[in-house]
Amino acid sequence: MRAIVPALSHAGTTRRMIDYFALALGHGLLAIVLLRLVWRDDLDVDPAIADNQVAEEQRRKDALAARKQAARGEAANPTPSSPGDTAA
C-alpha cells in the first residue's frame, strides 16, 4: 500500500523522481538486453537441428546403399522362394 501513496520529504514535496528514474533505468536496460538478443545471428541456428539433419542424411545414404547392395546381391544370386523350387 505504501507504493500508492507518495513519500513526503521534509519540505512537504513529493519525491517521485527517484521512483520514475528507477523504473526508467530498469526498463531501459531490459530493452537494451532484448534488442541485443534479437540482433544476434546465432539465435537463428539451432545446433541440435543441424546435427539431426546430418544424422538423418547419413541414415538415408546408408539405407540407400543397403538397398542397392541387396538388389545387386539378389540379381547376381537368385534364391529359390521355397525349398522345393530348385532349377535343374
C-alpha positions in Angstrom: 0.0 0.0 0.0 3.0 2.3 0.5 3.8 2.3 -3.2 0.5 4.0 -4.0 1.0 6.9 -1.5 4.0 9.1 -2.5 6.7 9.7 0.1 6.9 13.2 1.5 10.2 14.9 2.1 10.9 17.3 5.0 9.8 20.2 2.9 6.4 18.6 2.1 7.1 17.9 -1.6 6.8 14.5 -3.1 9.9 12.5 -4.2 8.5 10.7 -7.2 11.5 11.4 -9.5 13.6 8.6 -7.9 10.8 6.1 -8.5 10.4 7.1 -12.1 14.1 7.1 -12.6 14.5 3.6 -11.2 11.6 2.4 -13.4 13.0 4.0 -16.5 16.5 2.7 -15.8 15.4 -0.8 -15.2 13.1 -0.9 -18.2 15.7 0.8 -20.4 18.3 -1.8 -19.5 15.8 -4.6 -20.2 15.0 -3.1 -23.6 18.8 -2.9 -24.4 19.2 -6.5 -23.5 16.2 -7.6 -25.5 17.4 -5.7 -28.6 20.9 -7.2 -28.3 19.4 -10.7 -28.1 17.1 -10.1 -31.1 20.0 -8.9 -33.2 22.2 -11.9 -32.5 22.7 -14.1 -35.6 23.4 -17.3 -33.7 19.9 -17.4 -32.3 18.6 -18.2 -35.7 20.5 -21.5 -35.9 19.8 -24.5 -33.6 22.8 -26.8 -33.4 20.6 -29.8 -32.5 18.5 -29.4 -35.7 21.7 -29.3 -37.8 23.1 -32.4 -36.1 19.7 -34.2 -36.6 19.7 -33.3 -40.3 23.3 -34.6 -40.7 22.4 -37.8 -38.9 19.2 -38.3 -40.9 21.1 -37.7 -44.2 23.7 -40.3 -43.2 20.9 -42.8 -42.3 19.3 -42.2 -45.7 22.6 -42.8 -47.5 23.2 -46.0 -45.5 19.7 -47.3 -46.2 20.1 -46.5 -50.0 23.4 -48.2 -50.1 22.0 -51.3 -48.3 19.0 -51.4 -50.7 21.3 -51.2 -53.7 23.6 -53.9 -52.3 20.7 -56.1 -51.6 19.3 -55.6 -55.1 22.6 -56.4 -56.7 23.1 -59.4 -54.4 19.6 -60.8 -55.3 20.1 -60.3 -59.0 23.5 -62.0 -59.0 22.4 -64.9 -56.8 18.7 -65.6 -57.2 17.5 -67.8 -54.4 14.5 -70.1 -54.7 11.4 -68.9 -53.0 10.7 -72.3 -51.3 13.0 -75.3 -50.6 11.1 -77.4 -53.2 11.8 -75.0 -56.1 15.1 -75.9 -57.5 16.2 -75.3 -61.0 17.6 -78.3 -62.8 
